[in-house]
């Protein structure tokens, strides 16, 4: 049989309290089991005539005294419930969205909740807090414990409030409403250069708009979870919201489908886009202050058959470090890479897929070599982070300011170091190589699988092999692998068949590490990321091979003969050290 702990033992959040501030504490009212009417009369909440009328009509209405007083309009829930709760020695609660955890609601089936007038509020370990109209009914409490297999801590709420909330909490979309109910719009401040207009379903909304709160909530959650992108995608029945955390997408919300136009409109407004345009892609940018942190958001809109999809890139400078020594370079790669950066001229490339950290590596390289004695100019699309002592140019296709045209203009600006955000086409490639051959250190990125692929890619773009051999000083290829979560870290023995597939040359009887999944890592088994790197230094033998026979296979063979570790070798090394899992190494590193 269950017993209800006194309020002091509940550990309940704000909003659940036995007495409100300033509640009267007369002698009669202090008696825990005094009659409710006597307590209310002594405290001056009702008068004698009201009490007599309620007692007379109580049986006809089929209600208890407290419920009768509320129905007659003599008292409100807020006025009477402290006295009811004190009489029963049970905390009272005023039901609202923000106090209900959507994950806890369905622990009690809807039919049972309606029958017992009980609503699950939240769960702490093995204890479920439940709002009940009759918390003193131990049979109901026992039945809830049997259904949920949890200990029940009852709080009292008005029956009509419970019935009303049950209808809301068990319907689709309640998850969204509850996470935004207590959000404060001021928690996310939009910079002055953004047009601050609030939209809800295409029209004006007040400051308490749930759409504003929902967008604010998504931005705040992305920062709290360390997300790099927010994906808001239209579906047939729901809008799907996902965050990219540690390189993997993770679903966080499914708002109702009818909310999608309003969410998209709100995002367009803060990013200064055309809210009337739904058929063409759009790009925008906004600067926000979230809980005191300045963050840049890059917004992209893409029309799909089901509606517009929004992707928001979150650029949080506080989470980044532009320090080569802190990016995870092994010592035998970091030293040679710094030597390449010390060269007065040449082409130095960073390669890898989108989101592999190439820009961070180049920014870190610039931070290392910049000084008041050097003229450093970058051309980027877009400029993600602003650096001191660096002249940064943003590509603008609308005004015909391309990578190639900007690079030609930069060469007339007496530069020492040039960074090109990306070599995309033959024109940009040839201008970058020419700049490297005429006494400038040029840093840039390419999308290739490994360092050897950068050489063949330049040749495929139309750059003569002898120019590539003369201009190129080095290529750093990189990936980001997820770390094993320290909270759920465990060891295991992979099957020999798996080790044979990846041509593992170590001891097949050794153990590896992986995460089992826990609340800290959202059941992914991984938390945080670190880089793996492969460095190609263009020496005399490499230059001769490029000129004579630029073949991807031969370049890789030469790198292996020179002792260069591949990306996969680096990933396996981290797996052997217990920093990442074998499966993560196989997922990230390319294996032929």
C-alpha positions as CSV (number, residue, x, y, z in Angstrom):
1,X,0.0,0.0,0.0
2,X,1.4,3.4,-1.0
3,X,1.9,6.3,1.3
4,X,2.2,9.9,0.3
5,X,5.3,11.7,1.5
6,X,5.0,15.1,3.0
7,X,5.9,18.1,0.8
8,X,9.3,18.6,2.3
9,X,10.3,15.2,1.0
10,X,9.0,15.6,-2.5
11,X,11.8,17.4,-4.1
12,X,9.2,19.0,-6.4
13,X,9.9,21.8,-8.9
14,X,8.6,25.4,-8.6
15,X,4.8,25.4,-9.1
16,X,4.1,22.6,-6.7
17,X,3.7,24.0,-3.2
18,X,1.4,23.4,-0.2
19,X,0.9,27.1,0.5
20,X,1.3,30.2,-1.6
21,X,3.2,33.2,-0.3
22,X,1.1,35.2,2.2
23,X,-1.4,32.4,2.9
24,X,-3.2,33.0,6.2
25,X,-2.1,30.8,9.1
26,X,-4.8,31.2,11.7
27,X,-5.2,28.8,14.5
28,X,-8.0,26.9,12.9
29,X,-6.3,26.9,9.6
30,X,-3.2,25.3,11.0
31,X,-5.1,22.2,12.0
32,X,-4.2,19.8,9.2
33,X,-7.4,17.7,9.5
34,X,-9.9,20.5,10.3
35,X,-13.0,20.7,8.2
36,X,-12.3,22.5,4.9
37,X,-15.3,24.8,5.4
38,X,-14.0,25.9,8.8
39,X,-10.5,26.6,7.4
40,X,-11.9,28.7,4.5
41,X,-14.3,30.6,6.9
42,X,-11.5,31.3,9.4
43,X,-9.2,32.5,6.7
44,X,-11.8,34.9,5.3
45,X,-11.8,33.2,1.9
46,X,-15.6,32.7,2.1
47,X,-18.3,34.0,4.3
48,X,-20.9,32.1,6.4
49,X,-23.7,32.6,3.8
50,X,-21.6,31.2,1.0
51,X,-20.6,28.2,3.1
52,X,-24.2,27.5,4.0
53,X,-25.3,27.8,0.3
54,X,-22.5,25.4,-0.8
55,X,-23.4,22.9,1.9
56,X,-27.0,23.0,0.9
57,X,-26.4,22.5,-2.8
58,X,-23.5,20.0,-2.5
59,X,-25.6,16.9,-2.6
60,X,-27.7,18.1,-5.5
61,X,-24.6,19.0,-7.6
62,X,-23.0,15.6,-6.8
63,X,-19.7,17.3,-5.9
64,X,-17.4,17.7,-2.9
65,X,-17.5,20.9,-0.9
66,X,-14.4,22.4,-2.5
67,X,-15.6,21.6,-6.0
68,X,-19.0,23.0,-5.2
69,X,-17.5,26.3,-4.0
70,X,-15.5,26.6,-7.2
71,X,-18.5,25.8,-9.4
72,X,-20.6,28.4,-7.6
73,X,-17.9,31.0,-8.2
74,X,-17.3,31.6,-4.5
75,X,-13.6,30.7,-4.7
76,X,-11.0,30.0,-7.4
77,X,-8.7,27.0,-7.6
78,X,-5.7,29.1,-6.5
79,X,-7.6,30.3,-3.4
80,X,-8.9,26.9,-2.2
81,X,-6.3,24.4,-3.2
82,X,-3.7,25.4,-0.6
83,X,-6.3,24.6,2.1
84,X,-7.3,21.3,0.4
85,X,-3.7,20.2,0.0
86,X,-2.8,21.2,3.6
87,X,-5.8,19.2,4.9
88,X,-4.8,16.1,2.9
89,X,-1.0,16.7,3.5
90,X,-0.5,16.6,-0.3
91,X,1.2,19.3,-2.5
92,X,-1.1,21.2,-4.8
93,X,-0.4,22.1,-8.4
94,X,-1.9,24.5,-11.0
95,X,-1.8,22.5,-14.3
96,X,-0.1,24.2,-17.3
97,X,1.8,23.0,-20.3
98,X,5.3,23.8,-19.0
99,X,5.0,21.5,-15.9
100,X,4.0,18.4,-17.9
101,X,6.7,16.2,-19.4
102,X,5.4,14.7,-22.7
103,X,7.6,11.6,-22.2
104,X,5.9,10.9,-18.8
105,X,2.3,11.4,-19.9
106,X,2.0,8.2,-21.8
107,X,3.3,6.1,-18.9
108,X,-0.4,6.1,-17.9
109,X,-2.7,4.9,-20.7
110,X,-5.3,7.5,-21.6
111,X,-8.3,5.3,-20.7
112,X,-6.8,4.7,-17.2
113,X,-6.0,8.4,-16.8
114,X,-9.6,9.4,-17.7
115,X,-11.0,6.8,-15.4
116,X,-8.9,7.7,-12.4
117,X,-8.7,11.5,-13.1
118,X,-4.9,11.2,-13.0
119,X,-2.3,12.9,-15.2
120,X,1.4,12.0,-15.1
121,X,3.5,15.1,-14.8
122,X,7.2,14.0,-14.7
123,X,9.4,11.1,-13.7
124,X,12.5,11.2,-11.5
125,X,14.3,7.9,-11.6
126,X,11.7,5.3,-10.4
127,X,9.2,7.9,-9.0
128,X,6.3,9.2,-11.1
129,X,4.7,12.4,-10.0
130,X,0.9,12.3,-10.8
131,X,-1.7,15.0,-10.5
132,X,-4.9,13.5,-9.1
133,X,-8.3,14.7,-8.2
134,X,-8.4,12.2,-5.3
135,X,-4.9,11.7,-4.1
136,X,-6.2,10.3,-0.8
137,X,-7.7,7.3,-2.6
138,X,-5.1,4.7,-2.0
139,X,-6.8,2.2,-4.3
140,X,-6.3,4.6,-7.2
141,X,-2.6,5.1,-6.2
142,X,-2.0,1.4,-6.0
143,X,-3.6,0.8,-9.4
144,X,-1.3,3.5,-10.9
145,X,1.7,1.9,-9.4
146,X,0.7,-1.5,-10.9
147,X,0.1,0.0,-14.3
148,X,3.3,2.1,-14.5
149,X,5.5,-0.2,-12.4
150,X,6.8,2.9,-10.7
151,X,6.4,4.5,-7.3
152,X,3.6,7.2,-7.3
153,X,3.9,10.6,-5.6
154,X,0.5,12.2,-5.8
155,X,-0.2,15.9,-6.0
156,X,-3.7,17.4,-6.0
157,X,-5.3,19.3,-8.9
158,X,-8.8,20.3,-9.7
159,X,-10.8,17.5,-11.5
160,X,-11.9,19.8,-14.4
161,X,-8.3,20.9,-14.9
162,X,-7.1,17.3,-15.0
163,X,-9.8,16.3,-17.5
164,X,-9.0,19.3,-19.7
165,X,-5.2,18.6,-19.7
166,X,-5.7,14.9,-20.4
167,X,-7.4,15.8,-23.7
168,X,-4.5,18.1,-24.6
169,X,-1.7,16.0,-23.4
170,X,-2.7,12.8,-25.3
171,X,-3.2,14.6,-28.7
172,X,-0.6,14.9,-31.4
173,X,1.6,17.9,-31.2
174,X,1.6,18.3,-27.5
175,X,5.3,17.8,-27.4
176,X,5.9,21.0,-29.3
177,X,3.4,23.0,-27.3
178,X,5.0,22.0,-24.0
179,X,8.6,22.7,-24.9
180,X,7.7,26.2,-25.9
181,X,5.2,27.0,-23.2
182,X,7.7,28.6,-20.8
183,X,10.2,29.9,-23.3
184,X,11.1,33.5,-23.1
185,X,11.5,35.3,-26.4
186,X,14.1,37.6,-24.9
187,X,16.4,34.5,-24.4
188,X,17.3,34.9,-28.1
189,X,18.0,38.4,-29.2
190,X,18.1,39.4,-32.9
191,X,20.6,41.9,-34.0
192,X,19.5,45.4,-34.9
193,X,20.3,44.9,-38.6
194,X,17.6,42.2,-38.9
195,X,14.0,43.1,-39.4
196,X,12.2,42.2,-36.2
197,X,8.7,41.1,-37.3
198,X,6.8,38.3,-35.6
199,X,4.8,36.0,-37.9
200,X,2.3,33.3,-37.0
201,X,0.6,31.5,-39.9
202,X,1.6,34.4,-42.2
203,X,0.1,37.1,-40.0
204,X,1.2,39.3,-37.1
205,X,1.6,37.6,-33.8
206,X,2.1,38.9,-30.3
207,X,5.2,38.5,-28.2
208,X,3.9,35.2,-26.7
209,X,3.6,33.5,-30.2
210,X,4.4,29.8,-29.8
211,X,6.1,30.0,-33.3
212,X,8.6,32.6,-32.0
213,X,9.2,30.5,-28.9
214,X,9.6,27.3,-31.0
215,X,12.3,28.9,-33.3
216,X,14.0,30.3,-30.2
217,X,13.9,26.9,-28.6
218,X,15.5,25.2,-31.6
219,X,18.3,27.8,-31.7
220,X,19.0,27.4,-27.9
221,X,18.9,23.6,-28.1
222,X,21.3,23.6,-31.0
223,X,23.8,25.5,-28.9
224,X,23.3,23.5,-25.8
225,X,23.8,20.2,-27.7
226,X,26.7,21.5,-29.7
227,X,24.9,21.2,-33.1
228,X,26.4,22.5,-36.3
229,X,23.2,22.6,-38.3
230,X,19.4,22.7,-37.8
231,X,17.3,20.9,-40.4
232,X,13.6,21.8,-40.6
233,X,11.9,19.5,-43.2
234,X,8.3,19.3,-44.3
235,X,6.6,15.9,-44.2
236,X,3.1,14.6,-45.1
237,X,1.9,14.5,-41.5
238,X,4.6,16.4,-39.5
239,X,7.4,18.8,-39.7
240,X,10.6,17.0,-38.9
241,X,13.3,18.9,-37.0
242,X,16.7,17.4,-36.7
243,X,20.0,18.6,-35.3
244,X,23.4,17.6,-36.7
245,X,25.5,16.8,-33.6
246,X,29.0,15.3,-34.1
247,X,28.4,15.0,-37.8
248,X,25.2,12.8,-37.3
249,X,21.6,14.0,-37.7
250,X,19.4,13.5,-34.6
251,X,15.7,14.1,-34.5
252,X,14.5,16.4,-31.7
253,X,10.9,17.4,-32.6
254,X,7.9,16.6,-34.8
255,X,5.7,19.7,-34.8
256,X,2.3,19.4,-36.5
257,X,2.3,19.8,-40.3
258,X,0.1,23.0,-40.1
259,X,2.8,24.8,-38.2
260,X,5.4,24.4,-40.9
261,X,4.5,27.6,-43.0
262,X,4.6,29.7,-39.8
263,X,8.0,28.3,-38.7
264,X,9.4,28.9,-42.2
265,X,8.0,32.5,-42.3
266,X,9.6,33.3,-38.9
267,X,13.0,32.0,-40.0
268,X,12.7,34.0,-43.2
269,X,11.9,37.2,-41.3
270,X,14.9,37.0,-39.0
271,X,17.2,36.1,-41.9
272,X,15.8,39.0,-44.0
273,X,14.5,36.8,-46.8
274,X,11.5,37.4,-49.1
275,X,8.6,35.7,-47.2
276,X,6.4,35.9,-50.3
277,X,8.9,33.7,-52.4
278,X,8.2,30.0,-52.1
279,X,9.4,28.7,-55.4
280,X,13.1,29.6,-55.5
281,X,16.0,28.8,-53.2
282,X,17.0,31.7,-50.8
283,X,20.0,32.3,-48.6
284,X,20.2,34.6,-45.6
285,X,22.2,35.4,-42.5
286,X,21.4,36.7,-39.0
287,X,23.4,37.5,-35.9
288,X,21.7,36.5,-32.6
289,X,22.6,36.6,-29.0
290,X,21.6,33.5,-27.2
291,X,22.0,33.4,-23.4
292,X,24.7,36.0,-23.6
293,X,26.6,34.2,-26.5
294,X,26.9,35.9,-29.9
295,X,26.2,33.5,-32.7
296,X,25.9,33.8,-36.5
297,X,23.3,31.8,-38.3
298,X,23.5,31.0,-42.0
299,X,20.1,30.2,-43.4
300,X,19.3,28.3,-46.6
301,X,15.8,27.7,-48.0
302,X,15.1,25.0,-50.5
303,X,11.6,24.4,-52.1
304,X,10.6,20.8,-52.1
305,X,7.4,19.0,-53.3
306,X,6.0,19.1,-49.8
307,X,7.0,22.7,-48.9
308,X,10.2,24.7,-48.1
309,X,13.0,23.0,-46.2
310,X,15.2,25.2,-44.0
311,X,18.8,24.5,-43.0
312,X,20.4,26.7,-40.4
313,X,24.2,26.5,-40.0
314,X,25.1,27.5,-36.5
315,X,28.5,29.3,-36.3
316,X,29.4,29.6,-32.6
317,X,32.9,31.1,-32.3
318,X,33.0,30.0,-28.6
319,X,33.0,26.3,-29.6
320,X,35.9,26.7,-32.0
321,X,39.6,27.1,-31.5
322,X,41.8,28.3,-34.3
323,X,44.9,26.8,-32.9
324,X,46.8,24.1,-34.8
325,X,48.2,22.7,-31.6
326,X,44.6,21.9,-30.4
327,X,43.1,20.4,-33.5
328,X,44.4,16.9,-32.8
329,X,47.4,16.7,-35.3
330,X,49.8,14.0,-34.4
331,X,53.3,15.3,-33.7
332,X,54.8,13.7,-36.7
333,X,52.3,15.5,-39.0
334,X,52.0,18.8,-37.1
335,X,55.7,19.6,-37.4
336,X,56.0,19.0,-41.2
337,X,52.7,20.9,-41.7
338,X,54.0,24.0,-39.9
339,X,57.2,23.8,-42.0
340,X,55.0,23.9,-45.1
341,X,53.3,27.0,-43.7
342,X,56.7,28.7,-43.2
343,X,57.4,28.5,-47.0
344,X,57.3,32.0,-48.7
345,X,55.4,30.7,-51.7
346,X,53.6,27.7,-53.1
347,X,50.1,26.0,-53.1
348,X,49.0,24.3,-49.9
349,X,45.7,22.4,-50.0
350,X,43.3,21.0,-47.4
351,X,41.0,18.2,-48.7
352,X,38.0,16.3,-47.5
353,X,34.2,16.2,-47.7
354,X,31.9,19.0,-46.5
355,X,31.9,19.3,-42.7
356,X,35.4,17.7,-42.3
357,X,36.9,20.8,-40.7
358,X,38.9,22.1,-43.7
359,X,38.0,25.7,-43.1
360,X,38.9,25.4,-39.4
361,X,42.3,24.0,-40.4
362,X,43.0,26.9,-42.8
363,X,41.8,29.5,-40.3
364,X,44.1,28.0,-37.7
365,X,47.0,28.1,-40.2
366,X,46.3,31.8,-40.9
367,X,46.2,32.5,-37.2
368,X,49.6,30.9,-36.9
369,X,51.3,32.9,-39.7
370,X,49.6,36.2,-39.6
371,X,51.4,39.3,-38.4
372,X,51.6,43.1,-38.9
373,X,54.4,42.5,-41.4
374,X,52.2,40.3,-43.7
375,X,49.3,41.2,-46.1
376,X,46.9,38.3,-45.8
377,X,43.8,38.3,-48.0
378,X,41.0,35.7,-48.2
379,X,38.2,35.1,-50.7
380,X,35.4,33.0,-49.3
381,X,31.8,32.0,-49.8
382,X,30.6,33.1,-47.4
383,X,33.0,34.6,-44.8
384,X,32.2,32.4,-41.8
385,X,34.4,34.0,-39.1
386,X,36.1,37.4,-39.1
387,X,39.8,37.3,-38.3
388,X,42.0,40.2,-37.0
389,X,44.7,41.5,-39.4
390,X,43.1,39.5,-42.3
391,X,41.3,41.2,-45.3
392,X,38.4,38.9,-46.1
393,X,36.4,39.1,-49.3
394,X,33.0,37.5,-49.8
395,X,32.1,36.0,-53.1
396,X,29.0,37.5,-54.6
397,X,27.7,35.8,-57.8
398,X,25.0,38.5,-58.2
399,X,27.7,41.1,-58.9
400,X,30.0,38.7,-60.8
401,X,32.5,38.6,-58.0
402,X,33.6,35.0,-58.3
403,X,36.6,33.2,-56.8
404,X,38.6,33.7,-60.0
405,X,37.8,37.4,-60.5
406,X,38.4,38.2,-56.8
407,X,41.7,36.3,-56.9
408,X,42.8,38.3,-59.9
409,X,42.0,41.6,-58.1
410,X,43.8,40.3,-54.9
411,X,47.0,39.7,-56.9
412,X,47.0,43.5,-57.6
413,X,46.8,44.2,-53.8
414,X,50.4,43.2,-53.0
415,X,49.5,40.1,-51.0
416,X,51.8,37.8,-49.1
417,X,49.4,35.1,-48.3
418,X,46.1,34.3,-50.1
419,X,43.4,32.0,-49.0
420,X,40.9,30.8,-51.5
421,X,37.8,29.3,-49.9
422,X,37.5,26.5,-52.5
423,X,38.9,25.7,-55.9
424,X,35.8,24.7,-57.8
425,X,36.6,25.2,-61.5
426,X,39.4,25.3,-64.0
427,X,39.6,29.1,-64.0
428,X,40.1,29.4,-60.2
429,X,42.5,26.5,-60.3
430,X,44.7,28.1,-62.9
431,X,44.7,31.5,-61.2
432,X,45.6,29.9,-57.8
433,X,48.5,27.9,-59.3
434,X,49.7,31.0,-61.2
435,X,49.6,33.0,-57.9
436,X,51.6,30.3,-56.2
437,X,54.2,30.3,-59.0
438,X,54.6,34.1,-58.8
439,X,55.8,34.3,-55.1
440,X,52.6,34.0,-53.0
441,X,51.7,31.4,-50.4
442,X,48.2,30.2,-51.5
443,X,46.0,28.2,-49.2
444,X,42.8,26.5,-50.5
445,X,40.5,23.5,-50.2
446,X,39.4,20.7,-52.6
447,X,36.8,18.0,-52.3
448,X,38.7,14.8,-52.7
449,X,38.9,11.5,-50.8
450,X,42.5,11.7,-49.8
451,X,45.7,13.8,-50.3
452,X,46.7,11.9,-53.5
453,X,43.4,12.7,-55.1
454,X,44.1,16.5,-54.9
455,X,46.9,16.2,-57.5
456,X,44.8,14.2,-60.0
457,X,41.9,16.6,-59.5
458,X,44.0,19.7,-60.4
459,X,45.2,17.9,-63.5
460,X,41.6,16.9,-64.4
461,X,40.7,20.6,-64.1
462,X,43.1,21.4,-66.8
463,X,46.2,22.6,-64.9
464,X,49.3,21.3,-66.6
465,X,51.1,18.6,-64.6
466,X,54.4,20.5,-64.7
467,X,52.7,23.5,-63.2
468,X,51.1,21.4,-60.4
469,X,54.6,19.9,-59.7
470,X,56.2,23.3,-59.5
471,X,53.4,25.1,-57.4
472,X,52.3,22.4,-55.0
473,X,54.1,22.2,-51.7
474,X,51.7,19.9,-49.8
475,X,48.2,18.5,-49.2
476,X,46.6,17.7,-45.9
477,X,43.6,15.4,-46.1
478,X,41.3,15.2,-43.1
479,X,38.2,13.7,-41.5
480,X,36.4,14.0,-38.2
481,X,35.7,10.8,-36.2
482,X,33.5,10.6,-33.1
483,X,35.0,9.9,-29.7
484,X,33.7,7.0,-27.6
485,X,31.4,8.4,-24.9
486,X,33.2,8.2,-21.6
487,X,30.0,7.6,-19.6
488,X,29.1,4.3,-21.4
489,X,32.5,3.2,-22.6
490,X,32.9,-0.6,-22.8
491,X,35.3,-3.1,-24.4
492,X,34.4,-5.8,-26.9
493,X,36.0,-8.3,-29.3
494,X,35.1,-7.8,-32.9
495,X,34.7,-10.9,-35.1
496,X,37.7,-12.1,-37.1
497,X,35.7,-11.8,-40.3
498,X,35.3,-8.1,-39.7
499,X,39.0,-7.6,-39.1
500,X,39.8,-9.6,-42.3
501,X,37.5,-7.3,-44.3
502,X,39.5,-4.2,-43.3
503,X,42.8,-6.1,-43.6
504,X,43.7,-5.5,-40.0
505,X,47.3,-6.5,-39.4
506,X,47.3,-6.4,-35.6
507,X,46.4,-9.0,-33.1
508,X,43.0,-10.4,-34.0
509,X,42.5,-11.5,-30.3
510,X,42.8,-8.0,-28.9
511,X,39.8,-5.9,-27.6
512,X,38.4,-2.7,-28.9
513,X,36.3,0.1,-27.3
514,X,32.9,1.4,-28.1
515,X,30.0,3.1,-26.3
516,X,26.9,1.2,-25.4
517,X,24.6,4.3,-25.5
518,X,23.4,6.4,-22.5
519,X,21.5,9.5,-21.7
520,X,24.7,11.6,-21.9
521,X,25.3,10.7,-25.6
522,X,21.6,10.3,-26.6
523,X,22.1,6.6,-27.0
524,X,24.7,7.0,-29.8
525,X,27.7,5.7,-27.9
526,X,29.7,8.7,-29.1
527,X,30.4,12.2,-27.7
528,X,32.6,14.8,-29.3
529,X,34.9,14.5,-32.3
530,X,38.5,14.7,-33.2
531,X,40.4,14.9,-36.4
532,X,42.4,12.4,-38.4
533,X,44.9,13.6,-40.9
534,X,47.1,12.5,-43.8
535,X,49.9,14.8,-45.0
536,X,51.4,14.7,-48.5
537,X,54.7,16.7,-48.7
538,X,55.6,17.4,-52.3
539,X,59.3,16.4,-52.5
540,X,61.5,15.9,-55.5
541,X,60.4,12.3,-56.1
542,X,56.8,13.3,-55.9
543,X,57.3,16.2,-58.4
544,X,59.1,13.9,-60.8
545,X,56.2,11.4,-60.6
546,X,53.6,14.1,-61.2
547,X,55.4,15.3,-64.4
548,X,56.1,11.8,-65.8
549,X,53.0,9.9,-64.9
550,X,50.3,11.5,-62.8
551,X,48.4,8.4,-61.7
552,X,46.4,8.1,-58.5
553,X,47.5,4.6,-57.8
554,X,51.2,5.4,-58.3
555,X,51.0,8.5,-56.1
556,X,49.4,6.4,-53.3
557,X,52.1,3.7,-53.7
558,X,54.8,6.3,-53.4
559,X,53.2,7.8,-50.3
560,X,53.0,4.3,-48.7
561,X,56.7,3.6,-49.7
562,X,57.7,6.9,-48.0
563,X,55.9,5.8,-44.8
564,X,52.9,8.2,-45.0
565,X,50.0,6.9,-42.9
566,X,46.7,6.9,-44.7
567,X,43.5,8.3,-43.1
568,X,42.3,4.8,-42.4
569,X,45.6,4.0,-40.7
570,X,45.1,7.0,-38.5
571,X,41.5,6.0,-37.7
572,X,42.6,2.5,-36.8
573,X,45.4,3.9,-34.5
574,X,42.7,5.9,-32.6
575,X,40.5,2.8,-32.4
576,X,43.5,0.8,-30.9
577,X,44.0,3.6,-28.4
578,X,40.4,3.4,-27.3
579,X,39.6,7.0,-28.5
580,X,37.1,5.9,-31.1
581,X,35.3,2.7,-32.1
582,X,36.3,0.3,-34.9
583,X,32.9,0.8,-36.6
584,X,33.4,4.6,-36.5
585,X,36.8,4.2,-38.1
586,X,35.3,2.1,-40.9
587,X,32.4,4.6,-41.4
588,X,34.6,7.7,-41.7
589,X,37.8,6.6,-43.4
590,X,37.7,5.6,-47.0
591,X,38.8,2.0,-47.7
592,X,39.3,0.5,-51.1
